[in-house]
Amino acid sequence: MNCEQLRALLVEYVEEELAPDDRAKIDAHLTECSACQREVEAHRRLHDRLLADGLALRGSQLEDRVVDRILREQTHTLRRFDMRNRWIRASLGFVAVAAAVAVAFTIPWSGQRGSIASAAEVMRQGIAALADIHAVYLRLNVRTVGHDNFEFIGLDYDFVENEMWKRFDEPTCWRAEKPGRVLVMDGTATTGLIRPNHAFRQGAIPSSHFAWIGELMDVGNVLETELGRAEGQGSTLTVREETGADGKAKLVVTVEAAAQGDFTNDWLKNKSVSASDNRRVYRFDAATQLLEDLEVFVKTDAGEVMVLETLEIDYNPALDPGLFTLELPDNVVWHEEAGVLADNDRYAAMGPGEVARAFFEACGAGNWDEVLKFFPVSEVDERVRSYLGGLKIVSLGEPFKSGRYPGWFVPYEIRLQNGEVHKHNLAVRNDNPAGRYVIDGGI
């Protein structure tokens, strides 16, 4: 059995409806194919969440007429759907699946197989709505900085346009871009460019830098994540019906979520969607079940602030293959994962504050070989040398943690060679193979 044959039988396999011979063939394939293992596990987790007896999402509400309409439609569509269309091609943004799932959870859970099966069929209808979608383009407004990571937001920042393209046909490719940064997945690996000339490959920069906003291109992951938040992180899902400006019925799914992480020190509070108390509003066309609009609001003591809005969503656009190729400048500087040094034990023994001091002292002395032990890049280019060379340390504060960031922040104040005083928090982390703290941001 190959991967395509397995995908065609994935639903039956997870629901244990296959003949013993077919199941044995899939079991044998899974012992050799890690990609299919991950796909089966993802589908099984989703299946288990939907069918768990007694599970109810807090705050789920829907007027009876919406349930009635969907269940009536459901009776005409009780058929098996091709898994390639239903699951793989369904990997774009948080399209109709979320609305269908929210509806499913409003059905009374009697513990009987009939009601459980009905809920599952509602979910399948939402996925089936995406059967013919093979590409998507999204244009978003985000309160952010043009060159920073895609997760970064600021309540006082101006809106910056972000664009995302994704092709679901094999191999799956995508691109995300804003004025100062671009990420490209070419079907094999992810490469990023921080303009003008700093680049990184997958693994050299934390995946959290693209986590939440990247989910918008992948239905399965968004569905899984939103259900997980509702179940385990205290967020709520609600769904209602409204009439849009075009006079058509819309399904509106609202997710209310609390900030994730320890904010004893609130440095990271409201600097990403997941680090904020927020409200995410997804609007779908009730007839096509396709996502038409998304808005994200951060809640503050003074009220709500919109931090993200969709400007355009285009399904099945003609995508230029060149979108999934990233052209890099000749003078590219690569951000790399920290490697083990000849005297690695010495540096691994240094704490966050010691690393910050050693890094700034090396910059001040122009000792760029030493700088590279704390700043894992292929070379220290002239822009960095001219900016940090000759600096003087004014003060270093006590390291602190904030949010869910796995490293530390070190408050600092430095005087640059031109006399300018710069004050910020240096981010350092040691979750790398070398086990030593390196600079992760805040310069």
C-alpha positions as CSV (number, residue, x, y, z in Angstrom):
1,M,0.0,0.0,0.0
2,N,1.2,3.5,-0.8
3,C,0.5,6.9,0.7
4,E,-2.3,7.8,-1.7
5,Q,-4.1,4.5,-1.2
6,L,-3.9,5.0,2.6
7,R,-5.3,8.5,2.4
8,A,-8.3,7.2,0.4
9,L,-9.1,4.9,3.4
10,L,-8.1,7.2,6.2
11,V,-11.6,7.9,7.5
12,E,-12.6,4.2,7.5
13,Y,-9.3,3.3,9.2
14,V,-9.7,5.8,12.0
15,E,-13.3,4.9,12.5
16,E,-12.4,1.1,12.5
17,E,-14.7,0.3,9.6
18,L,-12.1,-1.4,7.4
19,A,-11.9,-5.1,6.5
20,P,-9.1,-6.9,8.5
21,D,-6.9,-7.3,5.3
22,D,-7.1,-3.6,4.4
23,R,-6.3,-2.6,8.0
24,A,-3.3,-4.9,8.1
25,K,-2.0,-3.3,4.9
26,I,-2.3,0.2,6.4
27,D,-0.6,-1.0,9.7
28,A,2.3,-2.3,7.7
29,H,2.6,0.9,5.7
30,L,2.5,3.0,8.9
31,T,5.6,1.2,10.3
32,E,7.6,2.6,7.4
33,C,6.1,6.0,6.7
34,S,6.4,8.8,9.3
35,A,4.4,11.2,7.1
36,C,1.4,9.0,7.1
37,Q,1.8,8.3,10.8
38,R,1.5,12.0,11.5
39,E,-1.5,12.3,9.2
40,V,-3.3,9.4,10.9
41,E,-2.6,10.8,14.4
42,A,-3.8,14.3,13.4
43,H,-7.0,12.8,12.1
44,R,-7.5,10.5,15.0
45,R,-7.1,13.4,17.5
46,L,-9.6,15.5,15.6
47,H,-12.0,12.5,15.4
48,D,-11.7,11.8,19.1
49,R,-12.4,15.4,20.0
50,L,-15.5,15.4,17.9
51,L,-16.9,12.1,19.0
52,A,-16.0,12.0,22.7
53,D,-19.2,11.3,24.6
54,G,-20.3,14.2,26.8
55,L,-17.8,16.8,25.3
56,A,-19.4,20.2,25.2
57,L,-17.7,23.5,24.3
58,R,-18.4,26.2,26.9
59,G,-20.6,29.0,25.5
60,S,-21.6,27.3,22.3
61,Q,-24.9,28.7,21.1
62,L,-26.9,28.5,17.9
63,E,-30.4,29.3,17.0
64,D,-32.5,26.3,16.3
65,R,-33.2,27.2,12.7
66,V,-29.5,27.1,11.9
67,V,-29.2,23.5,13.3
68,D,-32.4,22.5,11.5
69,R,-31.2,23.9,8.2
70,I,-27.8,22.2,8.4
71,L,-29.3,18.8,9.5
72,R,-31.8,19.0,6.6
73,E,-28.9,19.6,4.2
74,Q,-27.0,16.8,5.8
75,T,-29.6,14.2,4.8
76,H,-28.9,14.8,1.1
77,T,-25.1,14.5,1.5
78,L,-24.6,11.2,3.4
79,R,-21.8,9.9,1.2
80,R,-18.2,9.1,1.4
81,F,-15.9,11.8,0.1
82,D,-12.5,11.2,-1.6
83,M,-9.9,11.8,1.1
84,R,-7.5,13.5,-1.2
85,N,-10.0,16.2,-1.8
86,R,-11.6,16.1,1.7
87,W,-8.5,16.2,3.8
88,I,-5.4,17.2,1.9
89,R,-6.9,19.8,-0.3
90,A,-8.9,21.1,2.7
91,S,-5.6,22.5,4.1
92,L,-6.1,26.2,3.7
93,G,-7.4,28.7,6.3
94,F,-10.0,28.2,9.0
95,V,-12.8,27.7,6.4
96,A,-16.2,26.0,6.9
97,V,-14.9,23.3,9.1
98,A,-14.8,25.5,12.2
99,A,-18.4,26.7,11.6
100,A,-19.5,23.1,11.0
101,V,-17.8,21.9,14.1
102,A,-19.2,24.7,16.3
103,V,-22.7,23.6,15.0
104,A,-21.9,20.0,15.7
105,F,-21.2,20.7,19.4
106,T,-24.7,22.3,19.8
107,I,-26.3,18.9,19.1
108,P,-27.4,17.3,22.3
109,W,-25.0,14.5,23.4
110,S,-27.1,11.6,24.5
111,G,-24.2,9.1,24.3
112,Q,-26.0,7.2,21.5
113,R,-24.2,6.4,18.3
114,G,-26.8,8.2,16.2
115,S,-26.2,11.6,17.6
116,I,-22.4,11.1,17.5
117,A,-22.6,10.1,13.9
118,S,-24.7,13.1,13.0
119,A,-22.1,15.4,14.5
120,A,-19.4,13.7,12.5
121,E,-21.4,14.1,9.3
122,V,-21.8,17.9,9.9
123,M,-18.0,18.1,10.2
124,R,-17.6,16.1,7.0
125,Q,-19.9,18.5,5.1
126,G,-17.7,21.4,6.1
127,I,-14.5,19.6,4.9
128,A,-16.3,18.5,1.7
129,A,-17.0,22.2,0.8
130,L,-13.3,22.5,0.1
131,A,-13.0,19.6,-2.2
132,D,-12.3,21.7,-5.3
133,I,-10.0,24.2,-3.7
134,H,-6.4,23.8,-4.7
135,A,-5.0,27.2,-3.9
136,V,-5.7,30.3,-1.8
137,Y,-4.5,33.9,-1.5
138,L,-5.0,36.0,1.6
139,R,-4.3,39.7,2.1
140,L,-4.3,40.9,5.7
141,N,-3.8,44.1,7.6
142,V,-1.9,43.5,10.8
143,R,-0.7,46.0,13.5
144,T,3.0,45.1,13.3
145,V,6.5,46.1,12.2
146,G,7.4,45.3,8.6
147,H,10.7,43.6,9.3
148,D,9.8,41.7,12.6
149,N,8.4,38.1,12.8
150,F,4.9,37.4,11.6
151,E,3.5,36.8,15.1
152,F,4.6,40.2,16.4
153,I,1.9,42.8,17.0
154,G,1.6,46.1,18.8
155,L,-1.6,47.9,19.9
156,D,-0.2,51.3,18.9
157,Y,1.4,50.3,15.6
158,D,0.1,51.2,12.2
159,F,-1.4,48.5,10.0
160,V,1.1,46.7,7.8
161,E,-0.1,44.6,4.8
162,N,0.7,40.9,4.9
163,E,0.2,38.5,2.0
164,M,0.0,34.7,1.9
165,W,-0.3,32.3,-0.9
166,K,-0.7,28.5,-0.6
167,R,-0.9,25.7,-3.2
168,F,-2.3,22.4,-1.9
169,D,-1.5,20.1,-4.8
170,E,1.6,18.0,-4.2
171,P,4.1,19.2,-3.3
172,T,2.4,21.7,-1.0
173,C,4.0,25.1,-1.2
174,W,3.3,28.5,0.4
175,R,4.7,32.0,0.8
176,A,4.1,34.7,3.4
177,E,5.4,38.2,2.9
178,K,5.3,41.7,4.4
179,P,7.5,44.7,3.6
180,G,10.6,43.6,5.5
181,R,10.3,39.9,5.8
182,V,9.3,36.9,3.6
183,L,9.0,33.1,4.3
184,V,8.8,30.6,1.5
185,M,8.1,26.8,1.7
186,D,9.1,25.4,-1.7
187,G,7.7,21.9,-1.1
188,T,10.9,20.7,0.6
189,A,12.1,23.2,3.1
190,T,11.3,26.7,4.5
191,T,13.6,29.6,3.9
192,G,13.2,33.2,5.2
193,L,14.7,36.5,4.3
194,I,14.9,39.5,6.7
195,R,15.5,42.3,4.2
196,P,17.9,43.4,3.0
197,N,20.3,40.4,3.5
198,H,19.7,38.3,6.6
199,A,18.3,34.8,5.9
200,F,17.5,31.7,7.7
201,R,16.4,28.1,7.0
202,Q,13.8,26.0,8.7
203,G,15.1,25.2,12.2
204,A,17.4,28.2,12.5
205,I,14.5,30.4,13.8
206,P,11.7,29.4,16.2
207,S,8.5,28.2,14.6
208,S,6.6,30.5,17.0
209,H,7.6,33.4,14.8
210,F,5.0,32.3,12.3
211,A,2.8,30.0,14.4
212,W,-0.6,31.6,14.7
213,I,-0.8,33.6,11.5
214,G,0.6,30.6,9.6
215,E,-2.4,28.5,10.8
216,L,-4.7,30.6,8.7
217,M,-3.5,28.7,5.6
218,D,-4.2,25.3,7.0
219,V,-7.7,24.1,7.9
220,G,-6.7,21.0,9.7
221,N,-4.3,22.7,12.0
222,V,-6.6,25.7,12.7
223,L,-9.5,23.3,13.5
224,E,-7.3,21.2,15.7
225,T,-5.8,24.2,17.5
226,E,-9.1,26.0,18.1
227,L,-10.7,22.9,19.5
228,G,-7.7,22.3,21.7
229,R,-7.9,25.9,23.0
230,A,-11.6,25.6,23.7
231,E,-11.1,22.2,25.4
232,G,-7.9,22.8,27.4
233,Q,-7.1,26.5,27.5
234,G,-10.3,28.1,28.6
235,S,-11.3,29.7,25.3
236,T,-14.9,29.5,24.1
237,L,-16.5,28.9,20.7
238,T,-19.8,30.5,19.7
239,V,-21.6,30.5,16.4
240,R,-24.5,32.6,15.1
241,E,-26.3,33.4,11.9
242,E,-26.5,36.9,10.4
243,T,-27.3,38.6,7.2
244,G,-24.4,40.2,5.4
245,A,-24.2,43.5,3.5
246,D,-24.8,41.4,0.3
247,G,-28.1,40.2,1.7
248,K,-26.8,36.6,2.0
249,A,-26.8,34.5,5.2
250,K,-23.5,34.3,7.0
251,L,-22.3,32.0,9.8
252,V,-20.2,33.9,12.3
253,V,-17.8,31.8,14.5
254,T,-16.3,33.7,17.5
255,V,-13.4,32.5,19.5
256,E,-12.8,34.2,22.9
257,A,-9.3,33.3,24.3
258,A,-7.2,34.3,27.2
259,A,-3.5,35.1,27.0
260,Q,-1.3,32.1,27.3
261,G,1.8,32.2,29.5
262,D,3.1,33.6,32.8
263,F,2.7,37.4,32.8
264,T,4.2,38.2,36.2
265,N,6.3,40.4,34.0
266,D,4.1,41.6,31.2
267,W,6.9,42.4,28.7
268,L,5.4,40.0,26.1
269,K,1.7,40.7,26.9
270,N,-0.2,41.8,23.8
271,K,2.9,41.4,21.6
272,S,1.3,38.4,19.8
273,V,-2.2,37.1,19.4
274,S,-1.6,34.1,21.6
275,A,-0.1,36.4,24.3
276,S,-3.2,38.5,24.5
277,D,-6.8,38.3,25.7
278,N,-8.4,38.3,22.3
279,R,-11.6,37.8,20.3
280,R,-11.3,36.2,16.8
281,V,-14.3,36.5,14.5
282,Y,-14.5,34.3,11.5
283,R,-17.3,34.9,8.9
284,F,-18.4,32.3,6.4
285,D,-20.8,32.3,3.5
286,A,-23.6,30.0,4.8
287,A,-24.3,28.6,1.3
288,T,-20.7,27.9,0.1
289,Q,-19.3,27.6,3.7
290,L,-16.1,29.4,2.6
291,L,-14.4,31.9,4.9
292,E,-15.1,35.5,3.7
293,D,-13.7,37.6,6.5
294,L,-11.6,37.4,9.7
295,E,-11.1,40.0,12.4
296,V,-9.0,39.8,15.6
297,F,-9.4,42.1,18.5
298,V,-7.2,42.4,21.6
299,K,-9.0,43.2,24.8
300,T,-7.5,45.9,27.1
301,D,-8.8,47.7,30.2
302,A,-9.6,50.6,27.8
303,G,-11.6,48.5,25.4
304,E,-10.9,46.4,22.3
305,V,-8.2,47.1,19.7
306,M,-8.4,45.5,16.2
307,V,-5.0,44.0,15.4
308,L,-5.9,42.0,12.3
309,E,-8.4,42.2,9.5
310,T,-8.7,40.4,6.1
311,L,-8.6,42.7,3.0
312,E,-9.0,39.9,0.4
313,I,-9.4,36.1,0.2
314,D,-9.2,34.6,-3.2
315,Y,-9.9,30.9,-3.7
316,N,-8.3,28.9,-6.6
317,P,-6.3,31.8,-8.0
318,A,-3.7,31.2,-10.7
319,L,-0.4,31.2,-8.8
320,D,2.9,31.8,-10.5
321,P,5.3,29.0,-9.6
322,G,8.0,31.6,-9.1
323,L,6.2,32.7,-5.9
324,F,7.6,29.6,-4.2
325,T,11.2,30.4,-5.0
326,L,13.1,32.8,-2.8
327,E,15.8,34.9,-4.4
328,L,18.5,35.8,-2.0
329,P,21.1,38.6,-2.3
330,D,24.7,37.9,-3.1
331,N,25.8,39.2,0.3
332,V,23.4,37.0,2.3
333,V,24.1,36.5,6.0
334,W,22.7,33.2,7.3
335,H,21.2,32.8,10.8
336,E,22.3,29.4,12.0
337,E,21.5,27.0,14.8
338,A,24.1,27.3,17.6
339,G,26.8,24.7,17.1
340,V,29.0,23.0,19.7
341,L,32.2,25.1,20.3
342,A,35.6,23.7,21.0
343,D,35.3,25.2,24.5
344,N,31.5,24.9,24.6
345,D,31.5,24.0,28.4
346,R,32.8,27.4,29.3
347,Y,30.0,29.2,27.4
348,A,27.3,26.7,28.4
349,A,28.0,27.5,32.0
350,M,27.2,31.2,31.5
351,G,23.8,32.5,32.6
352,P,21.6,35.0,30.7
353,G,23.1,38.1,32.3
354,E,26.7,36.9,31.8
355,V,26.0,36.2,28.1
356,A,24.4,39.7,27.6
357,R,27.5,41.3,29.2
358,A,30.0,39.2,27.2
359,F,28.2,39.9,24.0
360,F,28.1,43.6,24.4
361,E,31.7,43.8,25.6
362,A,32.8,41.8,22.5
363,C,30.9,44.3,20.3
364,G,32.4,47.2,22.1
365,A,35.9,45.8,21.5
366,G,35.2,44.9,17.9
367,N,36.0,41.2,18.7
368,W,33.7,39.8,16.0
369,D,34.9,36.2,16.4
370,E,33.8,36.3,20.0
371,V,30.5,38.0,19.0
372,L,29.8,35.0,16.7
373,K,29.8,32.7,19.8
374,F,26.7,34.5,21.1
375,F,25.2,35.6,17.8
376,P,24.9,32.5,15.6
377,V,25.2,33.9,12.1
378,S,27.5,33.0,9.2
379,E,29.3,36.4,9.6
380,V,28.9,39.7,11.3
381,D,28.2,42.0,8.3
382,E,29.2,45.6,8.0
383,R,25.8,47.0,9.0
384,V,26.0,45.2,12.4
385,R,29.7,46.2,12.9
386,S,29.0,49.9,12.2
387,Y,26.0,49.9,14.5
388,L,27.3,47.9,17.5
389,G,31.1,48.4,17.2
390,G,32.6,50.6,19.9
391,L,29.5,50.6,22.1
392,K,29.6,51.2,25.9
393,I,27.5,49.4,28.4
394,V,25.5,51.9,30.5
395,S,23.6,49.3,32.6
396,L,22.4,45.7,32.6
397,G,19.3,44.7,34.6
398,E,18.1,41.5,36.2
399,P,17.1,38.8,33.7
400,F,13.4,38.0,33.7
401,K,10.9,35.6,32.0
402,S,7.6,36.6,30.3
403,G,4.8,34.8,28.5
404,R,5.6,31.5,27.0
405,Y,9.0,32.4,25.7
406,P,11.4,29.6,26.7
407,G,14.4,31.9,27.2
408,W,15.1,35.0,29.2
409,F,15.0,38.8,28.7
410,V,17.9,40.9,29.9
411,P,17.2,44.7,30.3
412,Y,20.1,46.8,29.0
413,E,21.1,50.3,28.2
414,I,24.0,50.9,25.8
415,R,25.7,54.0,24.4
416,L,26.5,53.6,20.7
417,Q,29.7,55.0,19.1
418,N,27.7,57.9,17.7
419,G,26.6,58.9,21.2
420,E,23.0,57.6,20.8
421,V,21.7,55.8,23.9
422,H,19.7,52.6,23.2
423,K,17.6,50.9,25.8
424,H,15.8,47.6,25.3
425,N,15.5,44.0,26.5
426,L,17.9,41.4,25.0
427,A,16.3,38.0,24.3
428,V,18.5,34.9,25.0
429,R,17.7,31.2,24.8
430,N,19.6,28.0,25.2
431,D,17.2,25.4,23.7
432,N,19.7,24.4,21.1
433,P,22.1,21.4,20.6
434,A,25.0,23.3,22.1
435,G,23.0,24.0,25.3
436,R,24.4,27.6,25.6
437,Y,22.6,30.9,25.6
438,V,22.6,32.8,22.3
439,I,21.1,36.1,21.2
440,D,17.5,35.6,19.8
441,G,16.4,39.2,19.5
442,G,16.1,42.6,21.1
443,I,19.2,44.2,19.5
